[in-house]
């Protein structure tokens, strides 16, 4: 998985960042809908869409969901 750590410009703490396009490809390869992945991770489909488009950062739970396979 394409994960990198950055320093947040607001709080100056380390943040884990995942390539949203890569997450979208994983989801599509497994033939999972956006709503299904969002439901499994207790987030909204709109929030997941924003993550995949690079507008929001992924929560740790979503990163762990994809790392488990």
HTML snippet that shows the backbone in 3Dmol.js (N, CA, C, O; Angstrom):
<script src="https://3Dmol.org/build/3Dmol-min.js"></script>
<div id="view" style="width:600px;height:400px;position:relative"></div>
<script>
const pdb = `
ATOM      1  N   UNK A   1       0.847  -1.174   0.000  1.00  0.00           N
ATOM      2  CA  UNK A   1       0.000   0.000   0.000  1.00  0.00           C
ATOM      3  C   UNK A   1       0.889   1.232   0.000  1.00  0.00           C
ATOM      4  O   UNK A   1       1.952   1.243   0.620  1.00  0.00           O
ATOM      5  N   UNK A   2       0.457   2.246  -0.683  1.00  0.00           N
ATOM      6  CA  UNK A   2       1.223   3.483  -0.809  1.00  0.00           C
ATOM      7  C   UNK A   2       0.921   4.398   0.373  1.00  0.00           C
ATOM      8  O   UNK A   2       0.007   5.221   0.317  1.00  0.00           O
ATOM      9  N   UNK A   3       1.695   4.246   1.437  1.00  0.00           N
ATOM     10  CA  UNK A   3       1.516   5.025   2.656  1.00  0.00           C
ATOM     11  C   UNK A   3       2.756   5.864   2.881  1.00  0.00           C
ATOM     12  O   UNK A   3       3.879   5.393   2.701  1.00  0.00           O
ATOM     13  N   UNK A   4       2.547   7.117   3.279  1.00  0.00           N
ATOM     14  CA  UNK A   4       3.675   7.953   3.655  1.00  0.00           C
ATOM     15  C   UNK A   4       3.283   8.776   4.871  1.00  0.00           C
ATOM     16  O   UNK A   4       2.100   8.977   5.146  1.00  0.00           O
ATOM     17  N   UNK A   5       4.275   9.240   5.584  1.00  0.00           N
ATOM     18  CA  UNK A   5       4.047  10.059   6.766  1.00  0.00           C
ATOM     19  C   UNK A   5       4.446  11.491   6.437  1.00  0.00           C
ATOM     20  O   UNK A   5       5.522  11.741   5.893  1.00  0.00           O
ATOM     21  N   UNK A   6       3.571  12.419   6.772  1.00  0.00           N
ATOM     22  CA  UNK A   6       3.861  13.838   6.570  1.00  0.00           C
ATOM     23  C   UNK A   6       3.703  14.564   7.901  1.00  0.00           C
ATOM     24  O   UNK A   6       3.137  14.023   8.851  1.00  0.00           O
ATOM     25  N   UNK A   7       4.197  15.764   7.959  1.00  0.00           N
ATOM     26  CA  UNK A   7       4.009  16.596   9.151  1.00  0.00           C
ATOM     27  C   UNK A   7       2.880  17.582   8.848  1.00  0.00           C
ATOM     28  O   UNK A   7       2.940  18.327   7.870  1.00  0.00           O
ATOM     29  N   UNK A   8       1.862  17.578   9.690  1.00  0.00           N
ATOM     30  CA  UNK A   8       0.718  18.464   9.522  1.00  0.00           C
ATOM     31  C   UNK A   8       1.158  19.920   9.685  1.00  0.00           C
ATOM     32  O   UNK A   8       1.878  20.261  10.623  1.00  0.00           O
ATOM     33  N   UNK A   9       0.719  20.761   8.768  1.00  0.00           N
ATOM     34  CA  UNK A   9       1.101  22.179   8.831  1.00  0.00           C
ATOM     35  C   UNK A   9       0.379  22.923   9.947  1.00  0.00           C
ATOM     36  O   UNK A   9       0.835  23.981  10.379  1.00  0.00           O
ATOM     37  N   UNK A  10      -0.733  22.385  10.414  1.00  0.00           N
ATOM     38  CA  UNK A  10      -1.482  23.051  11.492  1.00  0.00           C
ATOM     39  C   UNK A  10      -0.981  22.667  12.868  1.00  0.00           C
ATOM     40  O   UNK A  10      -0.679  23.535  13.687  1.00  0.00           O
ATOM     41  N   UNK A  11      -0.888  21.351  13.133  1.00  0.00           N
ATOM     42  CA  UNK A  11      -0.554  20.904  14.487  1.00  0.00           C
ATOM     43  C   UNK A  11       0.894  20.425  14.619  1.00  0.00           C
ATOM     44  O   UNK A  11       1.361  20.154  15.726  1.00  0.00           O
ATOM     45  N   UNK A  12       1.599  20.321  13.498  1.00  0.00           N
ATOM     46  CA  UNK A  12       3.008  19.923  13.465  1.00  0.00           C
ATOM     47  C   UNK A  12       3.242  18.512  14.008  1.00  0.00           C
ATOM     48  O   UNK A  12       4.313  18.221  14.539  1.00  0.00           O
ATOM     49  N   UNK A  13       2.258  17.650  13.877  1.00  0.00           N
ATOM     50  CA  UNK A  13       2.391  16.251  14.263  1.00  0.00           C
ATOM     51  C   UNK A  13       2.443  15.379  13.009  1.00  0.00           C
ATOM     52  O   UNK A  13       1.995  15.786  11.937  1.00  0.00           O
ATOM     53  N   UNK A  14       2.994  14.179  13.159  1.00  0.00           N
ATOM     54  CA  UNK A  14       3.052  13.251  12.036  1.00  0.00           C
ATOM     55  C   UNK A  14       1.651  12.769  11.683  1.00  0.00           C
ATOM     56  O   UNK A  14       0.845  12.476  12.566  1.00  0.00           O
ATOM     57  N   UNK A  15       1.370  12.690  10.396  1.00  0.00           N
ATOM     58  CA  UNK A  15       0.098  12.191   9.883  1.00  0.00           C
ATOM     59  C   UNK A  15       0.381  11.140   8.818  1.00  0.00           C
ATOM     60  O   UNK A  15       1.292  11.292   8.004  1.00  0.00           O
ATOM     61  N   UNK A  16      -0.406  10.083   8.835  1.00  0.00           N
ATOM     62  CA  UNK A  16      -0.277   9.030   7.835  1.00  0.00           C
ATOM     63  C   UNK A  16      -1.162   9.400   6.653  1.00  0.00           C
ATOM     64  O   UNK A  16      -2.342   9.704   6.823  1.00  0.00           O
ATOM     65  N   UNK A  17      -0.589   9.371   5.458  1.00  0.00           N
ATOM     66  CA  UNK A  17      -1.322   9.735   4.252  1.00  0.00           C
ATOM     67  C   UNK A  17      -1.294   8.544   3.292  1.00  0.00           C
ATOM     68  O   UNK A  17      -0.258   7.908   3.099  1.00  0.00           O
ATOM     69  N   UNK A  18      -2.432   8.262   2.707  1.00  0.00           N
ATOM     70  CA  UNK A  18      -2.568   7.168   1.755  1.00  0.00           C
ATOM     71  C   UNK A  18      -3.004   7.749   0.418  1.00  0.00           C
ATOM     72  O   UNK A  18      -3.801   8.686   0.369  1.00  0.00           O
ATOM     73  N   UNK A  19      -2.479   7.190  -0.662  1.00  0.00           N
ATOM     74  CA  UNK A  19      -2.887   7.614  -1.996  1.00  0.00           C
ATOM     75  C   UNK A  19      -4.324   7.167  -2.239  1.00  0.00           C
ATOM     76  O   UNK A  19      -4.594   5.970  -2.340  1.00  0.00           O
ATOM     77  N   UNK A  20      -5.247   8.123  -2.331  1.00  0.00           N
ATOM     78  CA  UNK A  20      -6.664   7.818  -2.503  1.00  0.00           C
ATOM     79  C   UNK A  20      -6.970   7.098  -3.801  1.00  0.00           C
ATOM     80  O   UNK A  20      -7.858   6.245  -3.843  1.00  0.00           O
ATOM     81  N   UNK A  21      -6.254   7.426  -4.851  1.00  0.00           N
ATOM     82  CA  UNK A  21      -6.447   6.747  -6.129  1.00  0.00           C
ATOM     83  C   UNK A  21      -6.118   5.273  -6.031  1.00  0.00           C
ATOM     84  O   UNK A  21      -6.760   4.434  -6.663  1.00  0.00           O
ATOM     85  N   UNK A  22      -5.116   4.970  -5.237  1.00  0.00           N
ATOM     86  CA  UNK A  22      -4.735   3.571  -5.013  1.00  0.00           C
ATOM     87  C   UNK A  22      -5.836   2.841  -4.241  1.00  0.00           C
ATOM     88  O   UNK A  22      -6.151   1.689  -4.541  1.00  0.00           O
ATOM     89  N   UNK A  23      -6.421   3.517  -3.246  1.00  0.00           N
ATOM     90  CA  UNK A  23      -7.522   2.909  -2.498  1.00  0.00           C
ATOM     91  C   UNK A  23      -8.712   2.633  -3.414  1.00  0.00           C
ATOM     92  O   UNK A  23      -9.360   1.593  -3.297  1.00  0.00           O
ATOM     93  N   UNK A  24      -8.997   3.555  -4.317  1.00  0.00           N
ATOM     94  CA  UNK A  24     -10.094   3.371  -5.272  1.00  0.00           C
ATOM     95  C   UNK A  24      -9.831   2.156  -6.162  1.00  0.00           C
ATOM     96  O   UNK A  24     -10.737   1.366  -6.429  1.00  0.00           O
ATOM     97  N   UNK A  25      -8.585   2.013  -6.619  1.00  0.00           N
ATOM     98  CA  UNK A  25      -8.235   0.874  -7.462  1.00  0.00           C
ATOM     99  C   UNK A  25      -8.406  -0.429  -6.695  1.00  0.00           C
ATOM    100  O   UNK A  25      -8.932  -1.400  -7.240  1.00  0.00           O
ATOM    101  N   UNK A  26      -7.971  -0.466  -5.439  1.00  0.00           N
ATOM    102  CA  UNK A  26      -8.151  -1.666  -4.615  1.00  0.00           C
ATOM    103  C   UNK A  26      -9.630  -2.019  -4.492  1.00  0.00           C
ATOM    104  O   UNK A  26     -10.020  -3.179  -4.632  1.00  0.00           O
ATOM    105  N   UNK A  27     -10.443  -1.003  -4.230  1.00  0.00           N
ATOM    106  CA  UNK A  27     -11.878  -1.224  -4.065  1.00  0.00           C
ATOM    107  C   UNK A  27     -12.497  -1.756  -5.351  1.00  0.00           C
ATOM    108  O   UNK A  27     -13.284  -2.701  -5.321  1.00  0.00           O
ATOM    109  N   UNK A  28     -12.146  -1.158  -6.464  1.00  0.00           N
ATOM    110  CA  UNK A  28     -12.704  -1.584  -7.735  1.00  0.00           C
ATOM    111  C   UNK A  28     -12.218  -2.974  -8.137  1.00  0.00           C
ATOM    112  O   UNK A  28     -12.984  -3.762  -8.691  1.00  0.00           O
ATOM    113  N   UNK A  29     -10.948  -3.279  -7.861  1.00  0.00           N
ATOM    114  CA  UNK A  29     -10.414  -4.606  -8.176  1.00  0.00           C
ATOM    115  C   UNK A  29     -11.133  -5.706  -7.397  1.00  0.00           C
ATOM    116  O   UNK A  29     -11.303  -6.820  -7.894  1.00  0.00           O
ATOM    117  N   UNK A  30     -11.555  -5.384  -6.165  1.00  0.00           N
ATOM    118  CA  UNK A  30     -12.282  -6.358  -5.339  1.00  0.00           C
ATOM    119  C   UNK A  30     -13.782  -6.310  -5.600  1.00  0.00           C
ATOM    120  O   UNK A  30     -14.560  -7.013  -4.955  1.00  0.00           O
ATOM    121  N   UNK A  31     -14.180  -5.463  -6.565  1.00  0.00           N
ATOM    122  CA  UNK A  31     -15.582  -5.323  -6.962  1.00  0.00           C
ATOM    123  C   UNK A  31     -16.487  -4.948  -5.785  1.00  0.00           C
ATOM    124  O   UNK A  31     -17.591  -5.471  -5.631  1.00  0.00           O
ATOM    125  N   UNK A  32     -15.980  -4.023  -4.962  1.00  0.00           N
ATOM    126  CA  UNK A  32     -16.747  -3.506  -3.835  1.00  0.00           C
ATOM    127  C   UNK A  32     -17.257  -2.118  -4.194  1.00  0.00           C
ATOM    128  O   UNK A  32     -16.544  -1.327  -4.811  1.00  0.00           O
ATOM    129  N   UNK A  33     -18.478  -1.831  -3.809  1.00  0.00           N
ATOM    130  CA  UNK A  33     -19.026  -0.501  -4.082  1.00  0.00           C
ATOM    131  C   UNK A  33     -18.493   0.492  -3.047  1.00  0.00           C
ATOM    132  O   UNK A  33     -18.049   0.114  -1.962  1.00  0.00           O
ATOM    133  N   UNK A  34     -18.551   1.749  -3.411  1.00  0.00           N
ATOM    134  CA  UNK A  34     -18.148   2.819  -2.509  1.00  0.00           C
ATOM    135  C   UNK A  34     -18.977   2.755  -1.226  1.00  0.00           C
ATOM    136  O   UNK A  34     -18.443   2.881  -0.124  1.00  0.00           O
ATOM    137  N   UNK A  35     -20.270   2.561  -1.381  1.00  0.00           N
ATOM    138  CA  UNK A  35     -21.161   2.504  -0.219  1.00  0.00           C
ATOM    139  C   UNK A  35     -20.854   1.311   0.680  1.00  0.00           C
ATOM    140  O   UNK A  35     -20.940   1.424   1.903  1.00  0.00           O
ATOM    141  N   UNK A  36     -20.497   0.170   0.091  1.00  0.00           N
ATOM    142  CA  UNK A  36     -20.193  -1.027   0.881  1.00  0.00           C
ATOM    143  C   UNK A  36     -18.939  -0.806   1.732  1.00  0.00           C
ATOM    144  O   UNK A  36     -18.933  -1.126   2.920  1.00  0.00           O
ATOM    145  N   UNK A  37     -17.896  -0.268   1.137  1.00  0.00           N
ATOM    146  CA  UNK A  37     -16.661  -0.012   1.889  1.00  0.00           C
ATOM    147  C   UNK A  37     -16.911   1.042   2.959  1.00  0.00           C
ATOM    148  O   UNK A  37     -16.412   0.921   4.078  1.00  0.00           O
ATOM    149  N   UNK A  38     -17.673   2.068   2.626  1.00  0.00           N
ATOM    150  CA  UNK A  38     -18.002   3.103   3.613  1.00  0.00           C
ATOM    151  C   UNK A  38     -18.787   2.506   4.778  1.00  0.00           C
ATOM    152  O   UNK A  38     -18.505   2.804   5.939  1.00  0.00           O
ATOM    153  N   UNK A  39     -19.771   1.664   4.468  1.00  0.00           N
ATOM    154  CA  UNK A  39     -20.578   1.045   5.523  1.00  0.00           C
ATOM    155  C   UNK A  39     -19.716   0.173   6.435  1.00  0.00           C
ATOM    156  O   UNK A  39     -19.865   0.214   7.656  1.00  0.00           O
ATOM    157  N   UNK A  40     -18.827  -0.607   5.852  1.00  0.00           N
ATOM    158  CA  UNK A  40     -17.955  -1.486   6.645  1.00  0.00           C
ATOM    159  C   UNK A  40     -17.011  -0.708   7.558  1.00  0.00           C
ATOM    160  O   UNK A  40     -16.548  -1.232   8.571  1.00  0.00           O
ATOM    161  N   UNK A  41     -16.730   0.536   7.198  1.00  0.00           N
ATOM    162  CA  UNK A  41     -15.798   1.348   7.986  1.00  0.00           C
ATOM    163  C   UNK A  41     -16.488   2.444   8.783  1.00  0.00           C
ATOM    164  O   UNK A  41     -15.826   3.300   9.370  1.00  0.00           O
ATOM    165  N   UNK A  42     -17.818   2.421   8.807  1.00  0.00           N
ATOM    166  CA  UNK A  42     -18.603   3.394   9.574  1.00  0.00           C
ATOM    167  C   UNK A  42     -18.282   4.839   9.208  1.00  0.00           C
ATOM    168  O   UNK A  42     -18.161   5.701  10.078  1.00  0.00           O
ATOM    169  N   UNK A  43     -18.144   5.089   7.905  1.00  0.00           N
ATOM    170  CA  UNK A  43     -17.966   6.445   7.410  1.00  0.00           C
ATOM    171  C   UNK A  43     -18.975   6.658   6.287  1.00  0.00           C
ATOM    172  O   UNK A  43     -19.533   5.696   5.760  1.00  0.00           O
ATOM    173  N   UNK A  44     -19.204   7.894   5.926  1.00  0.00           N
ATOM    174  CA  UNK A  44     -20.169   8.154   4.848  1.00  0.00           C
ATOM    175  C   UNK A  44     -19.524   7.891   3.490  1.00  0.00           C
ATOM    176  O   UNK A  44     -18.303   7.946   3.340  1.00  0.00           O
ATOM    177  N   UNK A  45     -20.361   7.608   2.520  1.00  0.00           N
ATOM    178  CA  UNK A  45     -19.883   7.388   1.152  1.00  0.00           C
ATOM    179  C   UNK A  45     -19.249   8.673   0.610  1.00  0.00           C
ATOM    180  O   UNK A  45     -18.263   8.622  -0.125  1.00  0.00           O
ATOM    181  N   UNK A  46     -19.818   9.815   0.974  1.00  0.00           N
ATOM    182  CA  UNK A  46     -19.264  11.097   0.526  1.00  0.00           C
ATOM    183  C   UNK A  46     -17.851  11.307   1.080  1.00  0.00           C
ATOM    184  O   UNK A  46     -16.964  11.785   0.373  1.00  0.00           O
ATOM    185  N   UNK A  47     -17.654  10.947   2.340  1.00  0.00           N
ATOM    186  CA  UNK A  47     -16.331  11.071   2.961  1.00  0.00           C
ATOM    187  C   UNK A  47     -15.340  10.143   2.264  1.00  0.00           C
ATOM    188  O   UNK A  47     -14.210  10.545   1.985  1.00  0.00           O
ATOM    189  N   UNK A  48     -15.748   8.910   1.982  1.00  0.00           N
ATOM    190  CA  UNK A  48     -14.876   7.962   1.294  1.00  0.00           C
ATOM    191  C   UNK A  48     -14.539   8.470  -0.106  1.00  0.00           C
ATOM    192  O   UNK A  48     -13.400   8.345  -0.556  1.00  0.00           O
ATOM    193  N   UNK A  49     -15.513   9.034  -0.782  1.00  0.00           N
ATOM    194  CA  UNK A  49     -15.280   9.604  -2.106  1.00  0.00           C
ATOM    195  C   UNK A  49     -14.227  10.715  -2.021  1.00  0.00           C
ATOM    196  O   UNK A  49     -13.328  10.783  -2.859  1.00  0.00           O
ATOM    197  N   UNK A  50     -14.337  11.574  -1.021  1.00  0.00           N
ATOM    198  CA  UNK A  50     -13.358  12.644  -0.835  1.00  0.00           C
ATOM    199  C   UNK A  50     -11.957  12.081  -0.578  1.00  0.00           C
ATOM    200  O   UNK A  50     -10.970  12.638  -1.058  1.00  0.00           O
ATOM    201  N   UNK A  51     -11.867  10.996   0.163  1.00  0.00           N
ATOM    202  CA  UNK A  51     -10.576  10.346   0.417  1.00  0.00           C
ATOM    203  C   UNK A  51      -9.990   9.838  -0.898  1.00  0.00           C
ATOM    204  O   UNK A  51      -8.817  10.067  -1.193  1.00  0.00           O
ATOM    205  N   UNK A  52     -10.810   9.152  -1.681  1.00  0.00           N
ATOM    206  CA  UNK A  52     -10.336   8.596  -2.943  1.00  0.00           C
ATOM    207  C   UNK A  52      -9.922   9.674  -3.934  1.00  0.00           C
ATOM    208  O   UNK A  52      -9.047   9.442  -4.769  1.00  0.00           O
ATOM    209  N   UNK A  53     -10.535  10.841  -3.853  1.00  0.00           N
ATOM    210  CA  UNK A  53     -10.196  11.944  -4.751  1.00  0.00           C
ATOM    211  C   UNK A  53      -9.088  12.838  -4.195  1.00  0.00           C
ATOM    212  O   UNK A  53      -8.698  13.812  -4.839  1.00  0.00           O
ATOM    213  N   UNK A  54      -8.578  12.516  -3.006  1.00  0.00           N
ATOM    214  CA  UNK A  54      -7.467  13.251  -2.420  1.00  0.00           C
ATOM    215  C   UNK A  54      -7.851  14.535  -1.718  1.00  0.00           C
ATOM    216  O   UNK A  54      -6.993  15.375  -1.446  1.00  0.00           O
ATOM    217  N   UNK A  55      -9.133  14.699  -1.422  1.00  0.00           N
ATOM    218  CA  UNK A  55      -9.584  15.922  -0.748  1.00  0.00           C
ATOM    219  C   UNK A  55      -9.580  15.796   0.770  1.00  0.00           C
ATOM    220  O   UNK A  55      -9.601  16.806   1.474  1.00  0.00           O
ATOM    221  N   UNK A  56      -9.554  14.559   1.283  1.00  0.00           N
ATOM    222  CA  UNK A  56      -9.548  14.317   2.740  1.00  0.00           C
ATOM    223  C   UNK A  56      -8.525  13.243   3.049  1.00  0.00           C
ATOM    224  O   UNK A  56      -8.118  12.483   2.170  1.00  0.00           O
ATOM    225  N   UNK A  57      -8.113  13.187   4.310  1.00  0.00           N
ATOM    226  CA  UNK A  57      -7.170  12.154   4.735  1.00  0.00           C
ATOM    227  C   UNK A  57      -7.939  10.932   5.231  1.00  0.00           C
ATOM    228  O   UNK A  57      -9.014  11.054   5.819  1.00  0.00           O
ATOM    229  N   UNK A  58      -7.378   9.774   4.987  1.00  0.00           N
ATOM    230  CA  UNK A  58      -8.027   8.518   5.385  1.00  0.00           C
ATOM    231  C   UNK A  58      -7.854   8.273   6.880  1.00  0.00           C
ATOM    232  O   UNK A  58      -6.771   8.487   7.425  1.00  0.00           O
ATOM    233  N   UNK A  59      -8.927   7.822   7.548  1.00  0.00           N
ATOM    234  CA  UNK A  59      -8.789   7.451   8.957  1.00  0.00           C
ATOM    235  C   UNK A  59      -8.006   6.140   9.076  1.00  0.00           C
ATOM    236  O   UNK A  59      -7.961   5.346   8.136  1.00  0.00           O
ATOM    237  N   UNK A  60      -7.406   5.930  10.214  1.00  0.00           N
ATOM    238  CA  UNK A  60      -6.600   4.731  10.459  1.00  0.00           C
ATOM    239  C   UNK A  60      -7.418   3.468  10.225  1.00  0.00           C
ATOM    240  O   UNK A  60      -6.896   2.490   9.689  1.00  0.00           O
ATOM    241  N   UNK A  61      -8.686   3.469  10.614  1.00  0.00           N
ATOM    242  CA  UNK A  61      -9.529   2.281  10.437  1.00  0.00           C
ATOM    243  C   UNK A  61      -9.627   1.876   8.973  1.00  0.00           C
ATOM    244  O   UNK A  61      -9.636   0.684   8.663  1.00  0.00           O
ATOM    245  N   UNK A  62      -9.699   2.838   8.078  1.00  0.00           N
ATOM    246  CA  UNK A  62      -9.775   2.532   6.650  1.00  0.00           C
ATOM    247  C   UNK A  62      -8.448   1.972   6.148  1.00  0.00           C
ATOM    248  O   UNK A  62      -8.429   1.038   5.346  1.00  0.00           O
ATOM    249  N   UNK A  63      -7.354   2.532   6.612  1.00  0.00           N
ATOM    250  CA  UNK A  63      -6.036   2.020   6.236  1.00  0.00           C
ATOM    251  C   UNK A  63      -5.882   0.586   6.710  1.00  0.00           C
ATOM    252  O   UNK A  63      -5.406  -0.273   5.967  1.00  0.00           O
ATOM    253  N   UNK A  64      -6.285   0.326   7.950  1.00  0.00           N
ATOM    254  CA  UNK A  64      -6.207  -1.038   8.498  1.00  0.00           C
ATOM    255  C   UNK A  64      -7.106  -2.002   7.731  1.00  0.00           C
ATOM    256  O   UNK A  64      -6.739  -3.162   7.540  1.00  0.00           O
ATOM    257  N   UNK A  65      -8.281  -1.543   7.288  1.00  0.00           N
ATOM    258  CA  UNK A  65      -9.210  -2.371   6.512  1.00  0.00           C
ATOM    259  C   UNK A  65      -8.520  -2.895   5.266  1.00  0.00           C
ATOM    260  O   UNK A  65      -8.652  -4.074   4.939  1.00  0.00           O
ATOM    261  N   UNK A  66      -7.788  -2.043   4.566  1.00  0.00           N
ATOM    262  CA  UNK A  66      -7.136  -2.454   3.323  1.00  0.00           C
ATOM    263  C   UNK A  66      -5.861  -3.234   3.586  1.00  0.00           C
ATOM    264  O   UNK A  66      -5.487  -4.074   2.767  1.00  0.00           O
ATOM    265  N   UNK A  67      -5.181  -2.991   4.695  1.00  0.00           N
ATOM    266  CA  UNK A  67      -3.968  -3.739   4.998  1.00  0.00           C
ATOM    267  C   UNK A  67      -4.289  -5.181   5.377  1.00  0.00           C
ATOM    268  O   UNK A  67      -3.489  -6.083   5.129  1.00  0.00           O
ATOM    269  N   UNK A  68      -5.460  -5.402   5.977  1.00  0.00           N
ATOM    270  CA  UNK A  68      -5.876  -6.759   6.334  1.00  0.00           C
ATOM    271  C   UNK A  68      -6.195  -7.577   5.099  1.00  0.00           C
ATOM    272  O   UNK A  68      -6.075  -8.803   5.104  1.00  0.00           O
ATOM    273  N   UNK A  69      -6.606  -6.883   4.027  1.00  0.00           N
ATOM    274  CA  UNK A  69      -6.899  -7.569   2.770  1.00  0.00           C
ATOM    275  C   UNK A  69      -8.304  -7.969   2.713  1.00  0.00           C
ATOM    276  O   UNK A  69      -8.738  -8.562   1.726  1.00  0.00           O
TER     277      UNK A  69
END
`;
const viewer = $3Dmol.createViewer("view");
viewer.addModel(pdb, "pdb");
viewer.setStyle({}, {cartoon: {color: "spectrum"}});
viewer.zoomTo();
viewer.render();
</script>
